[in-house]
Amino acid sequence: MQYLSTATLRHTIVRLAAATAIVLGGFMPAFAADEQPADSVEAAIESLRAAVRRSPRSADANLRLGSALFEAGRLEEAREPLATAARRGATDAYGFLARLALADYDPDAASEHLDSWRSRLSRNRRPVPDKLEALGTQTVQMRNMLARVERIEILDSIVVPRTEFFAAYRLSSQAGRILPADAVDRRIGADAATLPAYMPENGSELLWAATDSAGVYELYGADILDDGTPDGAGPLDSALGQGGNAAYPFLMPDGMTLYFAADGEGSLGGYDIFMTRRDDGDNGTEYFQPQNVGMPYNSPFDDYMLAIDEVSGLGWWATDRNQIADSVTVYVFVPSAMRINVAADDPDLKSLARIDNIALTQRPDTDAAAVLSERMPARREHGTRGGTTSFVLDMGDGRVFTSLDDFSNPQARSAMVELLSAEAALRRHLEKVDKLRGRYAGGDRSVASEILSGEAESARMRRDIASARNRVIRSELR
């Protein structure tokens, strides 16, 4: 279930509020579409709430408020105005209600809302939009997935910044490395990638995602020669995206099994995790039809970057199903050699599919902390210098630094210390913002502007960190 980007979100919600003010004769502060203040979203939503208070029976006002709250990811708050809009005759409200039902893992309710939407459209002689048909397909997909929910044991869940989620993955060296996008840029060329990439243990190839001429993400790959230069860089197979975006690749050590995320046909909503196998035949490398890995890995939200470490016996994947702004949840689980599904009549079926509580997935005798302590790979050591890894910095020339001792340039070493300090400051800042979000979720709306200001500061700090990282690398490579 993809939500709008921050910039598009602000633009859309402010326009909704402005249009509602015009229709209902209310007041809406004037914001330039491309120069909205950091708190413009909250101001716009409050303006929409005011419009509903003035005209509580207005289908249009309730629909605009409900849709704005929905696109902002505030699903619980969106329910009442959308239900009111539907009762008052707003046909399109049923589409949002169907999406809410899918977020609740309730395909029966989703089907009812879609039937009502279709009936209203027919009565008003309006064409059936593509979105209705797509939601119908997702509803069937959800019903099928709920019949085959895999029983897995989740040991831990970690909430991390969305842009740095891959740093939470602790993989053994045999499982390869998940690299930041700028590592691809340095090897392949400027702006080659904007999402994390993957390199196997032997460093023989690199897999990443990049946009095509239409702005759609496609999976790319390149062989890496002994001197670290790429060879034969190009798209893997455009069919892997199934008509949508394909990204976040992870290749198993067998060299054939590829996990990736896509939001095209076969996706439940947003990015879903898929698996395919590749075969090197006479006609080159071919990829088999991707298979959706199902629940609980996938949800109506974005799920991606499934990585399985056969050495440690741990698996990882990221998801935004918990709807924490600018953050994702990384789950650590125990992969199974054979798939075992939850019984269809299990009363906890939907809870296990949604992952309401990771303790519910664990066996009664499991000591999750002990299992993690035993299996979690140690921070990697680098070269022969020794020392425990305190960071991972891809230098772009085949070397990965994990200790200050790895630097030969004193200026680069000092710059790395400053970078680590900046990253620590960002983590402290994000913890502060998360606490504010917790207060907001508990009903304290007075912190809304402080949250938005904190998010803007987070973005600035991340930009500064990216610049600092580049300075470190340039200093060392002089």
TINU-81192 format. One record per residue (C-alpha): residue number from 0; residue in one letter; chain; x, y, z. Coordinates in steps of 0.001 Angstrom, whole numbers. Layout:
BEGIN
pos_code_unit_px_py_pz
NUM_a_A_X_Y_Z
...
! end
This chain:
BEGIN
pos_code_unit_px_py_pz
0_m_A_0_0_0
1_q_A_2083_2854_-1287
2_y_A_1681_6310_136
3_l_A_2707_9549_-1487
4_s_A_6226_10942_-1194
5_t_A_6655_13712_1379
6_a_A_6739_16483_-1227
7_t_A_3796_15096_-3204
8_l_A_1900_14423_15
9_r_A_2194_18039_1141
10_h_A_1210_19332_-2275
11_t_A_-1809_16990_-2528
12_i_A_-3176_17572_966
13_v_A_-2760_21348_793
14_r_A_-4591_21392_-2540
15_l_A_-7382_19279_-1041
16_a_A_-7754_21735_1820
17_a_A_-7691_24754_-469
18_a_A_-10325_23252_-2754
19_t_A_-12536_22420_220
20_a_A_-12244_25963_1544
21_i_A_-13361_27331_-1821
22_v_A_-16301_24931_-2107
23_l_A_-17507_25434_1457
24_g_A_-16622_29105_1852
25_g_A_-14039_28508_4561
26_f_A_-10562_29898_5125
27_m_A_-7348_28189_4122
28_p_A_-3907_29796_4608
29_a_A_-2262_30569_1274
30_f_A_729_28304_583
31_a_A_2597_28319_-2699
32_a_A_2456_24797_-4140
33_d_A_6225_24547_-4297
34_e_A_7020_26585_-1176
35_q_A_4923_25044_1558
36_p_A_6167_25362_5156
37_a_A_7207_22250_7059
38_d_A_3917_22167_8961
39_s_A_1735_22705_5870
40_v_A_376_19144_5951
41_e_A_-836_19478_9525
42_a_A_-2265_22938_8804
43_a_A_-4061_21594_5743
44_i_A_-5530_18644_7622
45_e_A_-6700_20929_10411
46_s_A_-8337_23131_7772
47_l_A_-10116_20070_6392
48_r_A_-11253_19144_9908
49_a_A_-12616_22663_10338
50_a_A_-14525_22287_7072
51_v_A_-16109_19064_8357
52_r_A_-17038_20752_11639
53_r_A_-18771_23519_9696
54_s_A_-20548_21057_7401
55_p_A_-20562_17676_9150
56_r_A_-23071_16214_6666
57_s_A_-21065_17239_3598
58_a_A_-20025_14174_1607
59_d_A_-17350_16185_-202
60_a_A_-15755_17630_2945
61_n_A_-15670_14228_4670
62_l_A_-14230_12566_1586
63_r_A_-11466_15155_1287
64_l_A_-10566_14861_4963
65_g_A_-10673_11060_4914
66_s_A_-8598_10771_1765
67_a_A_-6020_13254_3089
68_l_A_-5678_11328_6344
69_f_A_-5440_8069_4420
70_e_A_-2675_9296_2124
71_a_A_-828_10624_5181
72_g_A_-870_7082_6601
73_r_A_-3252_7988_9443
74_l_A_-5619_5124_8717
75_e_A_-7531_4984_11991
76_e_A_-8356_8689_11790
77_a_A_-9502_8262_8183
78_r_A_-12184_5669_8945
79_e_A_-14938_7874_10340
80_p_A_-14907_10645_7696
81_l_A_-14692_8089_4877
82_a_A_-17606_6090_6280
83_t_A_-19620_9307_6625
84_a_A_-18726_10300_3054
85_a_A_-19928_6927_1763
86_r_A_-23221_7174_3683
87_r_A_-23758_10685_2313
88_g_A_-23313_9524_-1291
89_a_A_-19597_10036_-2054
90_t_A_-19070_7161_-4472
91_d_A_-15273_7259_-4428
92_a_A_-15181_6853_-644
93_y_A_-15805_3140_-1174
94_g_A_-12423_2796_-2842
95_f_A_-10667_4129_258
96_l_A_-12854_1962_2507
97_a_A_-11842_-1091_478
98_r_A_-8170_-188_941
99_l_A_-8757_195_4684
100_a_A_-10346_-3266_4737
101_l_A_-7301_-4694_2981
102_a_A_-5085_-3026_5587
103_d_A_-7216_-4883_8165
104_y_A_-6650_-8183_6286
105_d_A_-10403_-8403_5724
106_p_A_-10989_-9407_2076
107_d_A_-14712_-9996_2672
108_a_A_-15264_-6391_3791
109_a_A_-13089_-5177_911
110_s_A_-15271_-7109_-1559
111_e_A_-18420_-5547_-98
112_h_A_-17017_-2035_-455
113_l_A_-15916_-2725_-4027
114_d_A_-19375_-4081_-4888
115_s_A_-20944_-916_-3460
116_w_A_-18493_1226_-5421
117_r_A_-19262_-624_-8654
118_s_A_-23022_-404_-8028
119_r_A_-22890_3347_-7366
120_l_A_-20803_3916_-10498
121_s_A_-23272_1945_-12598
122_r_A_-26212_3847_-11116
123_n_A_-24534_7158_-11940
124_r_A_-23437_5877_-15375
125_r_A_-19791_6444_-14585
126_p_A_-17043_4211_-16027
127_v_A_-15338_1678_-13805
128_p_A_-11828_3025_-13007
129_d_A_-8733_867_-13340
130_k_A_-8161_1318_-9602
131_l_A_-11343_-603_-8809
132_e_A_-10245_-3547_-10938
133_a_A_-6757_-3447_-9366
134_l_A_-8256_-3475_-5869
135_g_A_-10444_-6407_-6891
136_t_A_-7328_-8316_-7945
137_q_A_-5578_-7442_-4675
138_t_A_-8611_-8639_-2724
139_v_A_-8483_-12023_-4454
140_q_A_-4730_-12102_-3855
141_m_A_-5193_-11436_-148
142_r_A_-7799_-14165_184
143_n_A_-5445_-16634_-1492
144_m_A_-2490_-15549_654
145_l_A_-4464_-15902_3886
146_a_A_-5062_-19527_2943
147_r_A_-1267_-20112_2869
148_v_A_365_-18122_5686
149_e_A_3789_-19571_6410
150_r_A_4534_-20365_10032
151_i_A_7859_-18752_10847
152_e_A_9580_-17861_14091
153_i_A_10445_-14171_14411
154_l_A_13132_-13458_16971
155_d_A_13337_-9677_16887
156_s_A_11978_-6511_15292
157_i_A_14047_-3361_14870
158_v_A_12694_70_13932
159_v_A_15259_1960_11859
160_p_A_15362_4987_9535
161_r_A_13899_4110_6146
162_t_A_16928_5380_4228
163_e_A_19406_3323_6280
164_f_A_17468_134_6965
165_f_A_20084_-2150_5383
166_a_A_22597_-1166_8073
167_a_A_20525_-3227_10542
168_y_A_21154_-6460_8612
169_r_A_23948_-8459_10295
170_l_A_25055_-10951_7651
171_s_A_27953_-13376_7790
172_s_A_30654_-12840_5169
173_q_A_29445_-15910_3245
174_a_A_26045_-14254_2752
175_g_A_27589_-11309_920
176_r_A_27077_-7597_1502
177_i_A_24219_-5153_1129
178_l_A_25762_-1940_-162
179_p_A_24500_1650_-155
180_a_A_23529_3163_-3491
181_d_A_26587_5412_-3639
182_a_A_28785_2286_-3766
183_v_A_27129_1417_-7079
184_d_A_27565_4979_-8313
185_r_A_31304_4809_-7670
186_r_A_31700_1479_-9453
187_i_A_29255_1826_-12353
188_g_A_28925_5576_-12864
189_a_A_27288_8675_-11438
190_d_A_23625_8271_-10436
191_a_A_23596_4614_-11473
192_a_A_21493_3710_-8428
193_t_A_19451_5309_-5669
194_l_A_18588_2139_-3709
195_p_A_20728_-414_-1821
196_a_A_22539_-3038_-3893
197_y_A_23939_-6537_-3294
198_m_A_27369_-8122_-3792
199_p_A_28152_-11790_-3021
200_e_A_31040_-12865_-836
201_n_A_33511_-13328_-3691
202_g_A_32756_-9876_-5116
203_s_A_32306_-11370_-8580
204_e_A_29148_-9462_-9431
205_l_A_26975_-6561_-8379
206_l_A_23157_-6390_-8439
207_w_A_21220_-3158_-8094
208_a_A_18121_-1257_-9221
209_a_A_18006_1791_-11471
210_t_A_15276_3674_-13292
211_d_A_14641_3227_-16999
212_s_A_13652_5987_-19428
213_a_A_10105_5917_-18047
214_g_A_11268_6324_-14440
215_v_A_10454_2703_-13533
216_y_A_12926_759_-11383
217_e_A_14473_-2259_-13061
218_l_A_17020_-4780_-11792
219_y_A_20540_-4470_-13189
220_g_A_23672_-6543_-12862
221_a_A_27354_-6489_-13759
222_d_A_30292_-8834_-13424
223_i_A_33160_-7391_-11375
224_l_A_36630_-8017_-12740
225_d_A_39664_-8732_-10547
226_d_A_40703_-5067_-10663
227_g_A_37269_-3993_-9362
228_t_A_35961_-2636_-12671
229_p_A_32489_-3644_-13915
230_d_A_31924_-5704_-17042
231_g_A_28718_-6207_-18997
232_a_A_26527_-3922_-16910
233_g_A_22905_-4047_-18002
234_p_A_19317_-4952_-17056
235_l_A_18624_-8497_-15873
236_d_A_15135_-9104_-17251
237_s_A_12443_-6439_-17597
238_a_A_9762_-9072_-17010
239_l_A_10840_-9477_-13376
240_g_A_8985_-6274_-12452
241_q_A_5749_-7687_-13915
242_g_A_4696_-4306_-15201
243_g_A_5912_-2323_-12180
244_n_A_9073_-1483_-10275
245_a_A_11637_-4127_-9329
246_a_A_14344_-3434_-6729
247_y_A_16188_-4653_-3589
248_p_A_17913_-7794_-4958
249_f_A_19487_-10494_-2784
250_l_A_21197_-13522_-4327
251_m_A_21539_-16743_-2380
252_p_A_24970_-18456_-2235
253_d_A_23773_-21059_-4771
254_g_A_24077_-18302_-7366
255_m_A_20640_-19150_-8762
256_t_A_17979_-18136_-6221
257_l_A_17212_-14428_-6377
258_y_A_14927_-12567_-3976
259_f_A_13761_-9075_-4876
260_a_A_10838_-6700_-4345
261_a_A_8320_-5580_-6985
262_d_A_5042_-3676_-7063
263_g_A_3629_-4895_-10379
264_e_A_1136_-7678_-11088
265_g_A_1033_-10253_-8352
266_s_A_1746_-7691_-5636
267_l_A_-657_-7399_-2734
268_g_A_-50_-3673_-2546
269_g_A_3087_-1583_-2730
270_y_A_6271_-3650_-2879
271_d_A_6000_-7396_-2284
272_i_A_8891_-9829_-1993
273_f_A_9295_-12276_-4885
274_m_A_11611_-15181_-5620
275_t_A_12945_-16318_-8964
276_r_A_15698_-18640_-10156
277_r_A_18153_-17975_-12916
278_d_A_19723_-20383_-15327
279_d_A_22773_-19856_-17540
280_g_A_21793_-21547_-20783
281_d_A_22855_-21399_-24398
282_n_A_20865_-18186_-24860
283_g_A_22449_-16456_-21907
284_t_A_21054_-16005_-18411
285_e_A_17315_-16660_-18166
286_y_A_14991_-16004_-15214
287_f_A_12007_-18146_-14311
288_q_A_8560_-16699_-13580
289_p_A_8784_-14823_-10232
290_q_A_6788_-16254_-7339
291_n_A_5281_-14138_-4563
292_v_A_6667_-15517_-1276
293_g_A_3342_-14800_437
294_m_A_2510_-13989_4051
295_p_A_3693_-13068_6610
296_y_A_6569_-11601_4606
297_n_A_4210_-9585_2406
298_s_A_1406_-7241_3356
299_p_A_-773_-4496_1802
300_f_A_2137_-2143_2559
301_d_A_5755_-2074_1305
302_d_A_7864_-5165_2076
303_y_A_11368_-5613_692
304_m_A_14998_-6787_898
305_l_A_14554_-10361_2067
306_a_A_17993_-11746_2940
307_i_A_18678_-15267_4203
308_d_A_21986_-16089_5861
309_e_A_22462_-19853_5680
310_v_A_25555_-19733_7891
311_s_A_23906_-18034_10875
312_g_A_20491_-19545_10224
313_l_A_18858_-16105_10333
314_g_A_16729_-14234_7833
315_w_A_15882_-10549_7510
316_w_A_13336_-8384_5756
317_a_A_12072_-4805_5985
318_t_A_8507_-3492_5980
319_d_A_6609_-249_6559
320_r_A_3431_-2061_7664
321_n_A_3761_-521_11140
322_q_A_3321_2959_9628
323_i_A_6021_4783_11553
324_a_A_6872_7937_9613
325_d_A_10253_7858_7818
326_s_A_11038_4505_9446
327_v_A_10665_827_8685
328_t_A_10631_-2315_10804
329_v_A_13294_-4926_10154
330_y_A_12282_-8431_11234
331_v_A_14835_-11109_12142
332_f_A_13471_-14644_11726
333_v_A_14485_-18293_11563
334_p_A_14209_-19599_7980
335_s_A_12797_-23094_7491
336_a_A_14080_-25703_5065
337_m_A_10487_-26737_4357
338_r_A_7455_-24443_4246
339_i_A_4828_-25164_6898
340_n_A_1612_-23160_6734
341_v_A_-622_-22002_9570
342_a_A_-3847_-24035_9707
343_a_A_-6699_-22248_7944
344_d_A_-8893_-22558_11070
345_d_A_-6207_-21279_13456
346_p_A_-7778_-18431_15484
347_d_A_-4463_-16563_15318
348_l_A_-4237_-16772_11527
349_k_A_-4678_-13067_10784
350_s_A_-2557_-12020_13752
351_l_A_273_-14208_12483
352_a_A_-157_-12856_8949
353_r_A_-89_-9250_10176
354_i_A_2612_-9968_12791
355_d_A_636_-8302_15557
356_n_A_3055_-9688_18153
357_i_A_6336_-11449_17388
358_a_A_6007_-13442_20635
359_l_A_2981_-15160_19063
360_t_A_5245_-16566_16319
361_q_A_7710_-18131_18764
362_r_A_7636_-21624_20192
363_p_A_6964_-21791_23961
364_d_A_10495_-23026_24666
365_t_A_12270_-20402_22531
366_d_A_14580_-17961_24273
367_a_A_14790_-15398_21478
368_a_A_17573_-13401_23123
369_a_A_19681_-16521_23596
370_v_A_19139_-17663_19994
371_l_A_20133_-14250_18678
372_s_A_23177_-14140_20942
373_e_A_24263_-17550_19687
374_r_A_23564_-17066_15987
375_m_A_24058_-13371_15272
376_p_A_27212_-12905_13195
377_a_A_29914_-10910_14929
378_r_A_30768_-7514_13556
379_r_A_33079_-8306_10694
380_e_A_36818_-8041_11028
381_h_A_38700_-6557_8131
382_g_A_41965_-7718_6584
383_t_A_44821_-8609_8935
384_r_A_44717_-5454_10992
385_g_A_42332_-6979_13511
386_g_A_39915_-4955_15553
387_t_A_36179_-5325_15741
388_t_A_34032_-3646_13124
389_s_A_32475_-400_14315
390_f_A_31332_748_10897
391_v_A_31176_-421_7292
392_l_A_32475_2001_4649
393_d_A_32640_871_1023
394_m_A_35533_2725_-586
395_g_A_34339_2027_-4129
396_d_A_37598_397_-5239
397_g_A_36970_-3102_-3941
398_r_A_37959_-2287_-334
399_v_A_35575_-2107_2616
400_f_A_36873_-287_5716
401_t_A_35568_-1383_9096
402_s_A_38094_153_11490
403_l_A_39919_3448_11911
404_d_A_43122_1427_11580
405_d_A_42211_764_7951
406_f_A_42886_4390_7005
407_s_A_46377_5371_5869
408_n_A_45531_9074_5530
409_p_A_45351_10905_8901
410_q_A_42921_13484_7487
411_a_A_40613_10719_6316
412_r_A_40789_9077_9748
413_s_A_39846_12373_11442
414_a_A_37030_12898_8947
415_m_A_35765_9388_9745
416_v_A_35634_10230_13443
417_e_A_33551_13295_12597
418_l_A_31293_11148_10394
419_l_A_30717_8630_13194
420_s_A_29888_11484_15564
421_a_A_27374_12902_13069
422_e_A_25754_9484_12645
423_a_A_25470_9107_16430
424_a_A_23863_12564_16626
425_l_A_21358_11518_13968
426_r_A_20444_8389_15914
427_r_A_19843_10454_19061
428_h_A_17764_12929_17073
429_l_A_15645_10148_15540
430_e_A_14996_8670_18981
431_k_A_13753_12079_20116
432_v_A_11443_12396_17106
433_d_A_10143_8845_17648
434_k_A_9187_9768_21218
435_l_A_7284_12774_19884
436_r_A_5460_10495_17450
437_g_A_4540_8266_20368
438_r_A_3019_11260_22153
439_y_A_1144_12210_18986
440_a_A_-216_8668_18597
441_g_A_-1381_8903_22213
442_g_A_-3501_11955_21369
443_d_A_-1116_14874_22027
444_r_A_-1628_16955_18858
445_s_A_428_19849_20239
446_v_A_3651_18156_19082
447_a_A_2652_18014_15402
448_s_A_4689_21012_14288
449_e_A_7651_19840_16364
450_i_A_7518_16458_14627
451_l_A_7510_18048_11177
452_s_A_10393_20319_12146
453_g_A_12249_17290_13477
454_e_A_11695_15438_10180
455_a_A_13092_18398_8253
456_e_A_16121_18420_10551
457_s_A_16547_14668_10010
458_a_A_16679_15220_6253
459_r_A_19283_17967_6678
460_m_A_21418_15776_8959
461_r_A_21287_12907_6459
462_r_A_22433_15216_3661
463_d_A_25328_16401_5814
464_i_A_26259_12801_6621
465_a_A_26283_11885_2919
466_s_A_28607_14806_2214
467_a_A_30834_13849_5149
468_r_A_31058_10267_3884
469_n_A_32196_11498_480
470_r_A_34851_13683_2140
471_v_A_36217_10685_4006
472_i_A_36527_8634_826
473_r_A_38070_11465_-1198
474_s_A_40625_12143_1524
475_e_A_41719_8514_1671
476_l_A_41922_8069_-2108
477_r_A_44106_11135_-2710
! end
